[in-house]
Amino acid sequence: MLSAPRWGLIALAIKLEDGGPVFFRQERWGRGQRPMRVYKFRTMIPTADRSVQATAEDPRITKVGRVLRATALDEMPQLLTSGRAT
């Protein structure tokens, strides 16, 4: 509950920067090799090729995304979804 205002500000910053979606969804393997869906704040341009790993100076990373990655705030949505299998 205390982090709700921060979530709102992050979502607003992402939307204002390029109008794209706020969240990024990714399938990962969890405990026992069970697939799980992970949500993160989007840090790359909406049309980014996600099959290629991002590098430190990757031009696909947005300005807001650089701040989120540097502070690990892009990981916050995982707090709500951690441990849930698809």
QUITA-V942286 format. One record per helix or strand of 2 or more residues. SS is the DSSP state (A for helix, B for strand). FROM is the first residue (numbers start at 1). LEN is the number of residues. Records with the same first field share a line. If there is no record, write none. Layout:
SS: FROM-LEN + FROM-LEN
This chain:
A: 4-15 + 31-3 + 63-9 + 73-3 + 78-4
B: 23-7 + 35-7
